[in-house]
Amino acid sequence: MREDDIKQLLKSVKEGSVSEEEAYEQLKVLPYKEMGFANLDHHRQIRTGFPEVVYCEGKTPKQIRDIFVELSKHGTVMGTRATERDFAAVKERLPEAVYHEAARIIVCKSDKDAENEPIGTVAVVSAGTADIPVAEEAAVTAETLGNEVTRIYDVGVSGIHRLFSKLDEIRRADVIIVVAGMEGALASVLGGLVAAPVIAVPTSVGYGANFGGLSALLSMLNSCANGVSIVNIDNGFGAGYTASVINKR
């Protein structure tokens, strides 16, 4: 539930178009609603500025569908790490839902959010084509949370002239997300070239000594570039969410 939803509900009670009993029925699910297998946090958007996001991995398609149906009553719903099977279950009840295959994200957009002005701009930059799935998770997350997103892919340090040709476009963003595997050098390079905050996402892309993304993570943590922050390995969602928090403030 949103802040403006509560204000509108109180106004409706004052005007007499909604009874006290009806208002109570809506408010009693705050701060959360018990569903047996999940406790849905309807109060999160009021506390943090963004609604609860569904992590789909480990949940059954039926559980995901039921969670989406409940959360969609109050606004836009997003589910990460979702499969085609999960999406099929959601779409049975919510035909307006969309599946972003590369990002593995389901989005059911609310009409309330359709005409909102962007809260800021985000550039999502990937080192290689193999990093695009994680980059897309970041990009779709940032878009769903209200940002205008620019995608700049496959501009890693092995052909650094490709990055330089895109610098003007990257520098126009309020926040920059850098997604890189292998040795993760792109975050340090870009961090020394821009004024905006840089959120680095190490990916598990790479050969054996990459250690499933650990080498990229350690490189980014040891970056000598100022203004670079790091999220967990393959955590595109975390980067997109953090960029949204920065822009919203």
MARLUM-243526 format. One record per atom (N, C-alpha, C): atom name; z negated, x negated, y; residue number from 1. Coordinates in steps of 0.1 Angstrom, whole numbers, plus 5000, padded with zeros to 4 digits. Each point is the difference from the previous one (the first is absolute). Layout:
# residues N
> atom; pz; px; py; n
> CA; Z; X; Y; NUM
...
END
This chain:
# residues 249
> atom; pz; px; py; n
> N; 5000; 4992; 4988; 1
> CA; 5000; 5008; 5012; 1
> C; 5000; 4991; 5012; 1
> N; 5007; 5005; 5011; 2
> CA; 5002; 4992; 5012; 2
> C; 4990; 5005; 5011; 2
> N; 4999; 4991; 5010; 3
> CA; 4991; 5004; 5011; 3
> C; 5006; 5013; 5007; 3
> N; 5013; 5000; 5002; 4
> CA; 5006; 5012; 5007; 4
> C; 4999; 5012; 4991; 4
> N; 5000; 4999; 4986; 5
> CA; 4998; 5011; 4992; 5
> C; 4986; 5007; 5002; 5
> N; 4990; 4991; 5001; 6
> CA; 4986; 5006; 5002; 6
> C; 4999; 5006; 5014; 6
> N; 5006; 4994; 5010; 7
> CA; 5000; 5006; 5013; 7
> C; 5007; 5013; 5001; 7
> N; 5011; 5001; 4993; 8
> CA; 5008; 5013; 4999; 8
> C; 4992; 5010; 4993; 8
> N; 4993; 4996; 4989; 9
> CA; 4992; 5010; 4992; 9
> C; 4989; 5005; 5009; 9
> N; 4993; 4991; 5007; 10
> CA; 4989; 5005; 5009; 10
> C; 5005; 5009; 5011; 10
> N; 5012; 4997; 5005; 11
> CA; 5006; 5009; 5010; 11
> C; 5003; 5013; 4995; 11
> N; 5005; 5001; 4987; 12
> CA; 5004; 5012; 4994; 12
> C; 4987; 5009; 4997; 12
> N; 4989; 4993; 4997; 13
> CA; 4987; 5008; 4998; 13
> C; 4996; 5005; 5013; 13
> N; 5001; 4992; 5011; 14
> CA; 4996; 5005; 5013; 14
> C; 5008; 5012; 5005; 14
> N; 5013; 4999; 4997; 15
> CA; 5009; 5011; 5004; 15
> C; 4999; 5012; 4991; 15
> N; 4994; 4999; 4988; 16
> CA; 4998; 5011; 4991; 16
> C; 5012; 5002; 4990; 16
> N; 5009; 4991; 5000; 17
> CA; 5011; 5001; 4990; 17
> C; 4997; 4995; 4987; 17
> N; 4989; 4992; 4999; 18
> CA; 4995; 4995; 4987; 18
> C; 4985; 5003; 5000; 18
> N; 4995; 5006; 4989; 19
> CA; 4986; 5004; 4998; 19
> C; 4992; 4987; 4997; 19
> N; 4987; 5002; 5002; 20
> CA; 4991; 4989; 4997; 20
> C; 5000; 4996; 4986; 20
> N; 5001; 5010; 4991; 21
> CA; 5001; 4998; 4986; 21
> C; 5013; 4993; 4996; 21
> N; 5011; 5003; 5006; 22
> CA; 5012; 4993; 4997; 22
> C; 5000; 4986; 5005; 22
> N; 4994; 4997; 5011; 23
> CA; 4998; 4987; 5005; 23
> C; 4991; 4992; 4991; 23
> N; 4989; 5006; 4995; 24
> CA; 4991; 4993; 4991; 24
> C; 5008; 4996; 4987; 24
> N; 5008; 5009; 4995; 25
> CA; 5008; 4997; 4988; 25
> C; 5008; 4987; 5001; 25
> N; 5006; 4999; 5013; 26
> CA; 5008; 4988; 5002; 26
> C; 4992; 4987; 5002; 26
> N; 4988; 5002; 5007; 27
> CA; 4992; 4988; 5003; 27
> C; 4992; 4995; 4989; 27
> N; 4997; 5009; 4990; 28
> CA; 4991; 4996; 4989; 28
> C; 5005; 4989; 4991; 28
> N; 5014; 4998; 5001; 29
> CA; 5005; 4989; 4991; 29
> C; 4998; 4987; 5007; 29
> N; 4995; 5000; 5013; 30
> CA; 4997; 4987; 5006; 30
> C; 4987; 4995; 4996; 30
> N; 4997; 4987; 4998; 31
> CA; 5010; 4989; 5001; 31
> C; 5010; 4998; 4989; 31
> N; 4997; 5007; 4988; 32
> CA; 5010; 4998; 4989; 32
> C; 5000; 5012; 4991; 32
> N; 5010; 5001; 4992; 33
> CA; 5001; 5011; 4990; 33
> C; 5000; 4995; 4986; 33
> N; 4991; 5005; 4992; 34
> CA; 4999; 4996; 4986; 34
> C; 5010; 5007; 4991; 34
> N; 5008; 4992; 4992; 35
> CA; 5010; 5005; 4992; 35
> C; 4997; 4997; 4985; 35
> N; 4989; 4995; 4997; 36
> CA; 4996; 4997; 4986; 36
> C; 5004; 4986; 4997; 36
> N; 5013; 4996; 5002; 37
> CA; 5005; 4987; 4997; 37
> C; 5001; 4991; 5013; 37
> N; 4999; 5007; 5011; 38
> CA; 5001; 4992; 5013; 38
> C; 4992; 5008; 5011; 38
> N; 4995; 4992; 5009; 39
> CA; 4994; 5006; 5012; 39
> C; 5008; 4996; 5012; 39
> N; 5007; 5010; 5006; 40
> CA; 5010; 4998; 5010; 40
> C; 4993; 5000; 5014; 40
> N; 5003; 4989; 5007; 41
> CA; 4993; 4997; 5013; 41
> C; 5008; 5007; 5011; 41
> N; 4998; 5012; 5003; 42
> CA; 5006; 5007; 5011; 42
> C; 4996; 4995; 5014; 42
> N; 4989; 4993; 5000; 43
> CA; 4994; 4996; 5013; 43
> C; 5005; 4987; 5005; 43
> N; 5008; 4993; 4991; 44
> CA; 5003; 4986; 5003; 44
> C; 5009; 4998; 5013; 44
> N; 5009; 5010; 5002; 45
> CA; 5008; 4998; 5012; 45
> C; 4992; 5001; 5013; 45
> N; 4989; 5009; 5000; 46
> CA; 4992; 5001; 5012; 46
> C; 4992; 4987; 5002; 46
> N; 4996; 4994; 4989; 47
> CA; 4992; 4987; 5001; 47
> C; 5008; 4988; 5003; 47
> N; 5012; 4999; 4994; 48
> CA; 5008; 4988; 5001; 48
> C; 5013; 5001; 5007; 48
> N; 5004; 5012; 5003; 49
> CA; 5013; 5002; 5006; 49
> C; 5012; 5002; 4991; 49
> N; 4998; 4997; 4987; 50
> CA; 5011; 5003; 4990; 50
> C; 4994; 5007; 4988; 50
> N; 5008; 5008; 4994; 51
> CA; 4995; 5008; 4988; 51
> C; 4999; 4991; 4988; 51
> N; 4993; 5005; 4990; 52
> CA; 4999; 4994; 4987; 52
> C; 5014; 4998; 4994; 52
> N; 5002; 4988; 4994; 53
> CA; 5012; 4997; 4993; 53
> C; 4997; 4999; 4985; 53
> N; 5009; 5006; 4992; 54
> CA; 4998; 5001; 4985; 54
> C; 5006; 4987; 4993; 54
> N; 4991; 4993; 4993; 55
> CA; 5005; 4989; 4992; 55
> C; 5003; 5006; 4986; 55
> N; 5013; 5001; 4997; 56
> CA; 5004; 5007; 4988; 56
> C; 4999; 4993; 4987; 56
> N; 5000; 4987; 5000; 57
> CA; 4999; 4993; 4987; 57
> C; 4987; 5003; 4993; 57
> N; 5000; 5003; 4987; 58
> CA; 4988; 5003; 4993; 58
> C; 4997; 5015; 5000; 58
> N; 5007; 5008; 5008; 59
> CA; 4998; 5014; 5000; 59
> C; 5011; 5007; 4992; 59
> N; 4997; 5012; 4995; 60
> CA; 5011; 5007; 4992; 60
> C; 5009; 5007; 5011; 60
> N; 5012; 5003; 4996; 61
> CA; 5009; 5008; 5009; 61
> C; 4993; 5013; 5004; 61
> N; 4993; 5007; 4991; 62
> CA; 4994; 5013; 5004; 62
> C; 4989; 4997; 5010; 62
> N; 4992; 4990; 4999; 63
> CA; 4990; 4997; 5009; 63
> C; 5006; 4997; 5014; 63
> N; 5010; 4992; 5000; 64
> CA; 5007; 4997; 5013; 64
> C; 5006; 5012; 5006; 64
> N; 5006; 5009; 4992; 65
> CA; 5005; 5012; 5006; 65
> C; 4989; 5009; 5006; 65
> N; 4989; 5002; 4993; 66
> CA; 4989; 5008; 5005; 66
> C; 4994; 4994; 5013; 66
> N; 4999; 4987; 5001; 67
> CA; 4995; 4993; 5012; 67
> C; 5009; 5002; 5011; 67
> N; 5013; 4999; 4998; 68
> CA; 5010; 5002; 5010; 68
> C; 5000; 5014; 5006; 68
> N; 4999; 5009; 4991; 69
> CA; 5000; 5015; 5004; 69
> C; 4988; 5002; 5009; 69
> N; 4988; 4995; 4997; 70
> CA; 4988; 5003; 5008; 70
> C; 5001; 4992; 5013; 70
> N; 5004; 4988; 5000; 71
> CA; 5000; 4992; 5012; 71
> C; 5011; 5005; 5010; 71
> N; 5011; 5005; 4994; 72
> CA; 5011; 5005; 5009; 72
> C; 4997; 5012; 5008; 72
> N; 4989; 5006; 4997; 73
> CA; 4995; 5012; 5008; 73
> C; 4996; 4995; 5014; 73
> N; 4997; 4987; 5001; 74
> CA; 4994; 4996; 5013; 74
> C; 5009; 4990; 5007; 74
> N; 5012; 4996; 4995; 75
> CA; 5008; 4991; 5007; 75
> C; 5009; 4992; 4990; 75
> N; 5006; 4989; 5005; 76
> CA; 5008; 4991; 4992; 76
> C; 4992; 4993; 4989; 76
> N; 5007; 4999; 4988; 77
> CA; 4993; 4993; 4989; 77
> C; 5009; 4989; 4995; 77
> N; 4994; 4989; 4997; 78
> CA; 5007; 4988; 4995; 78
> C; 4994; 4995; 4987; 78
> N; 5008; 4997; 4990; 79
> CA; 4995; 4995; 4987; 79
> C; 5007; 4987; 4997; 79
> N; 4992; 4989; 4998; 80
> CA; 5006; 4987; 4997; 80
> C; 5000; 4997; 4985; 80
> N; 5008; 4990; 4997; 81
> CA; 5002; 4995; 4986; 81
> C; 5003; 5012; 4990; 81
> N; 5009; 5009; 5005; 82
> CA; 5004; 5012; 4992; 82
> C; 5012; 4997; 4992; 82
> N; 5002; 5008; 4989; 83
> CA; 5012; 4999; 4992; 83
> C; 5008; 5012; 5002; 83
> N; 5012; 5000; 4994; 84
> CA; 5009; 5012; 5001; 84
> C; 4994; 5012; 4993; 84
> N; 4992; 4997; 4990; 85
> CA; 4994; 5011; 4992; 85
> C; 4989; 5006; 5009; 85
> N; 4993; 4992; 5008; 86
> CA; 4990; 5005; 5009; 86
> C; 5006; 5009; 5010; 86
> N; 5011; 4995; 5006; 87
> CA; 5008; 5007; 5010; 87
> C; 5005; 5014; 4995; 87
> N; 5005; 5000; 4988; 88
> CA; 5005; 5012; 4994; 88
> C; 4989; 5011; 4999; 88
> N; 4988; 4996; 4997; 89
> CA; 4989; 5009; 4999; 89
> C; 4996; 5006; 5014; 89
> N; 5000; 4991; 5010; 90
> CA; 4997; 5004; 5014; 90
> C; 5010; 5009; 5005; 90
> N; 5013; 4997; 4998; 91
> CA; 5011; 5008; 5005; 91
> C; 5001; 5014; 4994; 91
> N; 4994; 5002; 4989; 92
> CA; 4999; 5014; 4994; 92
> C; 4993; 5009; 5009; 92
> N; 4990; 4995; 5006; 93
> CA; 4991; 5009; 5009; 93
> C; 5004; 4998; 5015; 93
> N; 5004; 4988; 5003; 94
> CA; 5003; 4997; 5014; 94
> C; 5015; 4995; 5002; 94
> N; 5009; 5009; 5000; 95
> CA; 5015; 4996; 5000; 95
> C; 5004; 4991; 5012; 95
> N; 4992; 5000; 5011; 96
> CA; 5003; 4992; 5011; 96
> C; 4996; 4985; 4998; 96
> N; 4993; 4997; 4989; 97
> CA; 4996; 4986; 4998; 97
> C; 5012; 4991; 4998; 97
> N; 4999; 4987; 5004; 98
> CA; 5010; 4990; 4999; 98
> C; 4995; 4988; 4993; 98
> N; 5008; 4994; 4991; 99
> CA; 4996; 4988; 4993; 99
> C; 5008; 4988; 5005; 99
> N; 4993; 4990; 5005; 100
> CA; 5006; 4988; 5004; 100
> C; 5000; 4990; 4988; 100
> N; 5011; 4999; 4993; 101
> CA; 5000; 4993; 4987; 101
> C; 4996; 4985; 5002; 101
> N; 5006; 4993; 5009; 102
> CA; 4997; 4985; 5001; 102
> C; 4985; 4998; 5003; 102
> N; 4995; 5009; 5009; 103
> CA; 4986; 4998; 5004; 103
> C; 4990; 5006; 4990; 103
> N; 5005; 5009; 4991; 104
> CA; 4992; 5007; 4990; 104
> C; 4990; 5009; 5007; 104
> N; 5004; 5007; 5011; 105
> CA; 4992; 5008; 5008; 105
> C; 5005; 5015; 5000; 105
> N; 4991; 5009; 4999; 106
> CA; 5003; 5014; 5002; 106
> C; 4995; 5005; 5013; 106
> N; 5008; 5006; 5008; 107
> CA; 4996; 5005; 5013; 107
> C; 5003; 5015; 5001; 107
> N; 4989; 5008; 5004; 108
> CA; 5002; 5014; 5003; 108
> C; 4997; 5002; 5014; 108
> N; 5010; 5001; 5009; 109
> CA; 4998; 5000; 5014; 109
> C; 4996; 5014; 5005; 109
> N; 4990; 5000; 5009; 110
> CA; 4996; 5012; 5006; 110
> C; 5008; 5003; 5013; 110
> N; 5003; 5013; 5002; 111
> CA; 5007; 5004; 5012; 111
> C; 4992; 4995; 5013; 111
> N; 4987; 4999; 4998; 112
> CA; 4991; 4996; 5012; 112
> C; 5003; 4986; 5005; 112
> N; 5006; 4992; 4991; 113
> CA; 5002; 4986; 5003; 113
> C; 5015; 4997; 5004; 113
> N; 5008; 5011; 4998; 114
> CA; 5015; 4998; 5001; 114
> C; 5004; 4995; 5014; 114
> N; 4994; 5005; 5011; 115
> CA; 5004; 4997; 5013; 115
> C; 4991; 4991; 5008; 115
> N; 4991; 4993; 4993; 116
> CA; 4991; 4991; 5007; 116
> C; 5008; 4987; 5005; 116
> N; 4995; 4996; 5011; 117
> CA; 5006; 4987; 5005; 117
> C; 4995; 4988; 4992; 117
> N; 5008; 4990; 4998; 118
> CA; 4996; 4988; 4992; 118
> C; 4987; 4994; 5007; 118
> N; 4991; 4996; 4992; 119
> CA; 4988; 4994; 5005; 119
> C; 5002; 4985; 5004; 119
> N; 5011; 4994; 4995; 120
> CA; 5003; 4986; 5003; 120
> C; 5012; 4996; 4991; 120
> N; 5004; 4987; 5002; 121
> CA; 5011; 4995; 4992; 121
> C; 4995; 4989; 4990; 121
> N; 5006; 4999; 4989; 122
> CA; 4997; 4991; 4989; 122
> C; 5013; 4993; 4995; 122
> N; 5000; 4987; 5000; 123
> CA; 5011; 4993; 4993; 123
> C; 4996; 4996; 4986; 123
> N; 5007; 5004; 4990; 124
> CA; 4997; 4995; 4986; 124
> C; 5010; 4990; 4996; 124
> N; 4996; 4988; 4998; 125
> CA; 5009; 4988; 4998; 125
> C; 4997; 4995; 4986; 125
> N; 5010; 4999; 4991; 126
> CA; 4999; 4995; 4987; 126
> C; 5007; 4986; 4999; 126
> N; 4994; 4991; 4992; 127
> CA; 5006; 4987; 4998; 127
> C; 5012; 5001; 4991; 127
> N; 4999; 5008; 4989; 128
> CA; 5011; 5001; 4991; 128
> C; 5003; 5015; 4996; 128
> N; 5011; 5002; 4993; 129
> CA; 5004; 5013; 4995; 129
> C; 4990; 5005; 4990; 129
> N; 4995; 4990; 4992; 130
> CA; 4990; 5004; 4989; 130
> C; 4987; 5005; 5006; 130
> N; 4997; 4997; 5013; 131
> CA; 4988; 5005; 5006; 131
> C; 5001; 5014; 5006; 131
> N; 5012; 5006; 4999; 132
> CA; 5003; 5012; 5007; 132
> C; 4991; 5012; 4995; 132
> N; 4997; 5001; 4987; 133
> CA; 4991; 5011; 4995; 133
> C; 4987; 5000; 5008; 133
> N; 4994; 4989; 5001; 134
> CA; 4987; 4999; 5008; 134
> C; 5002; 5002; 5014; 134
> N; 5011; 4995; 5006; 135
> CA; 5003; 5003; 5014; 135
> C; 5003; 5014; 5003; 135
> N; 5006; 5007; 4990; 136
> CA; 5003; 5014; 5002; 136
> C; 4987; 5008; 4999; 136
> N; 4990; 4996; 4992; 137
> CA; 4987; 5007; 4999; 137
> C; 4994; 4999; 5014; 137
> N; 5001; 4988; 5006; 138
> CA; 4994; 4999; 5014; 138
> C; 5008; 5008; 5010; 138
> N; 5013; 5000; 4999; 139
> CA; 5008; 5007; 5010; 139
> C; 4998; 5015; 4999; 139
> N; 5001; 5006; 4988; 140
> CA; 4998; 5014; 4998; 140
> C; 4986; 5005; 5004; 140
> N; 4990; 4991; 4997; 141
> CA; 4986; 5003; 5004; 141
> C; 4999; 5001; 5016; 141
> N; 5006; 4990; 5006; 142
> CA; 4999; 5000; 5015; 142
> C; 5008; 5011; 5006; 142
> N; 5011; 5004; 4994; 143
> CA; 5008; 5011; 5005; 143
> C; 4992; 5013; 4999; 143
> N; 4995; 5002; 4988; 144
> CA; 4992; 5012; 4997; 144
> C; 4988; 5002; 5009; 144
> N; 4994; 4989; 5004; 145
> CA; 4988; 5001; 5008; 145
> C; 5004; 5000; 5015; 145
> N; 5013; 5001; 5003; 146
> CA; 5004; 5003; 5014; 146
> C; 5006; 4989; 5008; 146
> N; 5004; 4989; 4994; 147
> CA; 5006; 4989; 5007; 147
> C; 5015; 5000; 4999; 147
> N; 5007; 4994; 5010; 148
> CA; 5014; 4997; 4999; 148
> C; 5002; 4987; 4993; 148
> N; 5007; 4999; 4990; 149
> CA; 5001; 4988; 4991; 149
> C; 5014; 4994; 5001; 149
> N; 5001; 4987; 5001; 150
> CA; 5012; 4992; 4999; 150
> C; 4999; 4991; 4988; 150
> N; 5010; 5001; 4991; 151
> CA; 5000; 4992; 4988; 151
> C; 5009; 4988; 5002; 151
> N; 4995; 4988; 4997; 152
> CA; 5008; 4988; 5000; 152
> C; 4998; 4992; 4987; 152
> N; 5009; 5001; 4991; 153
> CA; 4998; 4995; 4987; 153
> C; 5009; 4987; 4997; 153
> N; 4994; 4992; 4991; 154
> CA; 5007; 4988; 4994; 154
> C; 5003; 4990; 5012; 154
> N; 4989; 4996; 5006; 155
> CA; 5001; 4990; 5011; 155
> C; 4990; 4989; 4998; 155
> N; 4998; 4996; 4987; 156
> CA; 4991; 4990; 4997; 156
> C; 5003; 4986; 5004; 156
> N; 4991; 4990; 4998; 157
> CA; 5001; 4987; 5005; 157
> C; 5011; 4991; 4993; 157
> N; 5005; 5005; 4989; 158
> CA; 5011; 4992; 4993; 158
> C; 5013; 5001; 5008; 158
> N; 5001; 5009; 5009; 159
> CA; 5011; 5001; 5010; 159
> C; 4995; 5005; 5013; 159
> N; 4992; 4992; 5007; 160
> CA; 4992; 5004; 5011; 160
> C; 5009; 5004; 5012; 160
> N; 5013; 4996; 5000; 161
> CA; 5008; 5005; 5011; 161
> C; 5002; 5015; 5000; 161
> N; 4998; 5006; 4988; 162
> CA; 5001; 5015; 4999; 162
> C; 4988; 5006; 5008; 162
> N; 4988; 4994; 4999; 163
> CA; 4989; 5005; 5008; 163
> C; 5002; 4999; 5015; 163
> N; 5005; 4988; 5004; 164
> CA; 5001; 4998; 5014; 164
> C; 5010; 5010; 5007; 164
> N; 5010; 5004; 4992; 165
> CA; 5010; 5010; 5005; 165
> C; 4994; 5013; 5003; 165
> N; 4988; 5003; 4994; 166
> CA; 4993; 5013; 5001; 166
> C; 4988; 5000; 5009; 166
> N; 4997; 4988; 5006; 167
> CA; 4987; 4998; 5007; 167
> C; 4998; 5010; 5011; 167
> N; 5011; 5003; 5008; 168
> CA; 4999; 5009; 5011; 168
> C; 4996; 5014; 4996; 168
> N; 5006; 5004; 4989; 169
> CA; 4996; 5013; 4994; 169
> C; 4986; 5001; 4995; 169
> N; 4996; 4989; 4993; 170
> CA; 4986; 4999; 4995; 170
> C; 4990; 5000; 5011; 170
> N; 5003; 4993; 5011; 171
> CA; 4990; 4998; 5011; 171
> C; 4998; 5013; 5008; 171
> N; 5009; 5010; 4998; 172
> CA; 4998; 5013; 5007; 172
> C; 4989; 5009; 4994; 172
> N; 4996; 4996; 4988; 173
> CA; 4990; 5008; 4992; 173
> C; 4986; 4998; 5005; 173
> N; 4992; 5010; 4999; 174
> CA; 4986; 4999; 5004; 174
> C; 4992; 4993; 4989; 174
> N; 5004; 5002; 4988; 175
> CA; 4993; 4993; 4988; 175
> C; 5011; 4995; 4991; 175
> N; 4998; 4989; 4994; 176
> CA; 5010; 4995; 4990; 176
> C; 4994; 4998; 4987; 176
> N; 5006; 5005; 4989; 177
> CA; 4996; 4998; 4987; 177
> C; 5010; 4991; 4993; 177
> N; 4994; 4989; 4994; 178
> CA; 5009; 4990; 4993; 178
> C; 4997; 5000; 4985; 178
> N; 5010; 5003; 4992; 179
> CA; 4998; 5001; 4986; 179
> C; 5007; 4988; 4993; 179
> N; 4993; 4992; 4993; 180
> CA; 5006; 4988; 4994; 180
> C; 4993; 4996; 4987; 180
> N; 5008; 4996; 4990; 181
> CA; 4995; 4994; 4988; 181
> C; 5002; 4985; 5000; 181
> N; 5003; 4995; 4988; 182
> CA; 5002; 4985; 4998; 182
> C; 4988; 4993; 5007; 182
> N; 5003; 4992; 5010; 183
> CA; 4989; 4992; 5007; 183
> C; 4995; 5008; 5012; 183
> N; 5006; 5011; 5004; 184
> CA; 4995; 5008; 5011; 184
> C; 5001; 4994; 5013; 184
> N; 5009; 4991; 5003; 185
> CA; 5001; 4992; 5012; 185
> C; 5004; 5009; 5012; 185
> N; 5007; 5011; 4998; 186
> CA; 5006; 5007; 5011; 186
> C; 4989; 5005; 5009; 186
> N; 4989; 5004; 4996; 187
> CA; 4989; 5005; 5008; 187
> C; 4996; 4990; 5011; 187
> N; 4998; 4987; 4996; 188
> CA; 4997; 4989; 5009; 188
> C; 5011; 4998; 5010; 188
> N; 5012; 4999; 4995; 189
> CA; 5012; 4998; 5009; 189
> C; 5000; 5010; 5011; 189
> N; 5000; 5013; 4996; 190
> CA; 5001; 5011; 5009; 190
> C; 4988; 5001; 5009; 190
> N; 4988; 4997; 4995; 191
> CA; 4988; 5001; 5008; 191
> C; 5000; 4990; 5012; 191
> N; 5008; 4989; 4999; 192
> CA; 5001; 4991; 5011; 192
> C; 5011; 5003; 5010; 192
> N; 5007; 5011; 4997; 193
> CA; 5011; 5004; 5009; 193
> C; 4998; 5013; 5008; 193
> N; 4990; 5007; 4997; 194
> CA; 4998; 5014; 5006; 194
> C; 4987; 5001; 5006; 194
> N; 4999; 5010; 5009; 195
> CA; 4987; 5003; 5007; 195
> C; 4993; 5012; 4994; 195
> N; 5006; 5008; 4992; 196
> CA; 4994; 5011; 4993; 196
> C; 4992; 4996; 4988; 196
> N; 4990; 5008; 4996; 197
> CA; 4992; 4997; 4988; 197
> C; 5009; 5000; 4988; 197
> N; 4998; 4991; 4991; 198
> CA; 5008; 4999; 4988; 198
> C; 4991; 5003; 4988; 198
> N; 5004; 5009; 4992; 199
> CA; 4993; 5004; 4987; 199
> C; 5008; 4994; 4989; 199
> N; 4995; 4991; 4992; 200
> CA; 5007; 4993; 4989; 200
> C; 4997; 5007; 4987; 200
> N; 5010; 5002; 4992; 201
> CA; 4999; 5006; 4987; 201
> C; 5005; 4990; 4989; 201
> N; 4992; 4994; 4993; 202
> CA; 5005; 4991; 4989; 202
> C; 5005; 5009; 4988; 202
> N; 5011; 4996; 4994; 203
> CA; 5005; 5008; 4989; 203
> C; 4999; 4991; 4987; 203
> N; 5001; 5007; 4989; 204
> CA; 5000; 4993; 4987; 204
> C; 5013; 4995; 4996; 204
> N; 5010; 5000; 5009; 205
> CA; 5013; 4994; 4997; 205
> C; 5000; 4985; 5000; 205
> N; 5005; 4994; 4989; 206
> CA; 5000; 4986; 4999; 206
> C; 4999; 4995; 4985; 206
> N; 5003; 4987; 4998; 207
> CA; 4999; 4994; 4987; 207
> C; 4985; 4998; 4996; 207
> N; 4998; 4993; 4989; 208
> CA; 4987; 4999; 4994; 208
> C; 4989; 4995; 5009; 208
> N; 5002; 4989; 5008; 209
> CA; 4990; 4995; 5009; 209
> C; 4997; 5009; 5012; 209
> N; 5008; 5011; 5001; 210
> CA; 4996; 5010; 5010; 210
> C; 4987; 5007; 4996; 210
> N; 4997; 5000; 4987; 211
> CA; 4988; 5006; 4994; 211
> C; 4998; 5015; 5005; 211
> N; 5011; 5007; 4998; 212
> CA; 5000; 5015; 5003; 212
> C; 4997; 5003; 5015; 212
> N; 5003; 4991; 5009; 213
> CA; 4998; 5002; 5014; 213
> C; 4989; 4992; 5006; 213
> N; 4992; 4993; 4992; 214
> CA; 4989; 4993; 5004; 214
> C; 5004; 4988; 5009; 214
> N; 5011; 4994; 4997; 215
> CA; 5004; 4988; 5009; 215
> C; 5004; 5005; 5014; 215
> N; 5007; 5012; 5000; 216
> CA; 5004; 5005; 5013; 216
> C; 4987; 5005; 5008; 216
> N; 4991; 5006; 4993; 217
> CA; 4987; 5004; 5006; 217
> C; 4993; 4988; 5006; 217
> N; 4998; 4989; 4993; 218
> CA; 4993; 4989; 5005; 218
> C; 5007; 4993; 5011; 218
> N; 5014; 5000; 5000; 219
> CA; 5007; 4994; 5011; 219
> C; 4998; 5008; 5012; 219
> N; 5000; 5013; 4999; 220
> CA; 4998; 5008; 5012; 220
> C; 4986; 4999; 5005; 220
> N; 4990; 4999; 4991; 221
> CA; 4986; 4999; 5005; 221
> C; 4998; 4987; 5007; 221
> N; 5008; 4989; 4996; 222
> CA; 4999; 4987; 5006; 222
> C; 5009; 4998; 5012; 222
> N; 5006; 5011; 5005; 223
> CA; 5010; 4999; 5010; 223
> C; 4994; 4993; 5013; 223
> N; 5008; 4991; 5006; 224
> CA; 4996; 4994; 5013; 224
> C; 5004; 5008; 5012; 224
> N; 5008; 5011; 4997; 225
> CA; 5004; 5009; 5011; 225
> C; 4989; 5009; 5004; 225
> N; 4998; 5002; 5013; 226
> CA; 4990; 5009; 5005; 226
> C; 5005; 5015; 4999; 226
> N; 4991; 5009; 4999; 227
> CA; 5004; 5014; 5000; 227
> C; 5005; 5006; 4987; 227
> N; 4999; 4992; 4989; 228
> CA; 5005; 5005; 4987; 228
> C; 4988; 5005; 4992; 228
> N; 5000; 5012; 4996; 229
> CA; 4990; 5006; 4991; 229
> C; 5007; 5003; 4986; 229
> N; 4992; 5000; 4990; 230
> CA; 5006; 5001; 4986; 230
> C; 4994; 5012; 4993; 230
> N; 5008; 5007; 4992; 231
> CA; 4995; 5011; 4991; 231
> C; 5002; 4995; 4986; 231
> N; 4996; 5008; 4990; 232
> CA; 5001; 4996; 4986; 232
> C; 5014; 4998; 4995; 232
> N; 5001; 4994; 4989; 233
> CA; 5013; 4998; 4993; 233
> C; 5007; 5013; 4997; 233
> N; 5013; 5001; 5005; 234
> CA; 5008; 5012; 4998; 234
> C; 4995; 5013; 5007; 234
> N; 4990; 4998; 5009; 235
> CA; 4994; 5012; 5007; 235
> C; 5008; 5004; 5012; 235
> N; 5012; 5005; 4998; 236
> CA; 5008; 5005; 5012; 236
> C; 4993; 5011; 5007; 236
> N; 4993; 5009; 4992; 237
> CA; 4993; 5011; 5006; 237
> C; 4990; 4996; 5010; 237
> N; 4992; 4990; 4996; 238
> CA; 4989; 4995; 5008; 238
> C; 5006; 4994; 5013; 238
> N; 5011; 4994; 5000; 239
> CA; 5006; 4994; 5012; 239
> C; 5005; 5011; 5009; 239
> N; 5007; 5010; 4994; 240
> CA; 5005; 5011; 5008; 240
> C; 4989; 5008; 5006; 240
> N; 4989; 5002; 4993; 241
> CA; 4989; 5008; 5005; 241
> C; 4993; 4992; 5012; 241
> N; 4998; 4987; 4998; 242
> CA; 4993; 4992; 5010; 242
> C; 5009; 4999; 5013; 242
> N; 5013; 4999; 4998; 243
> CA; 5009; 5000; 5012; 243
> C; 4998; 5013; 5007; 243
> N; 4999; 5011; 4993; 244
> CA; 4998; 5013; 5006; 244
> C; 4987; 5001; 5008; 244
> N; 4989; 4995; 4994; 245
> CA; 4987; 5000; 5007; 245
> C; 5001; 4992; 5013; 245
> N; 5007; 4988; 5000; 246
> CA; 5002; 4992; 5012; 246
> C; 5007; 5008; 5011; 246
> N; 5011; 5007; 4996; 247
> CA; 5008; 5007; 5009; 247
> C; 4993; 5013; 5005; 247
> N; 4993; 5006; 4992; 248
> CA; 4993; 5012; 5004; 248
> C; 4990; 4998; 5011; 248
> N; 4994; 4988; 5000; 249
> CA; 4990; 4996; 5010; 249
> C; 5006; 4995; 5013; 249
END
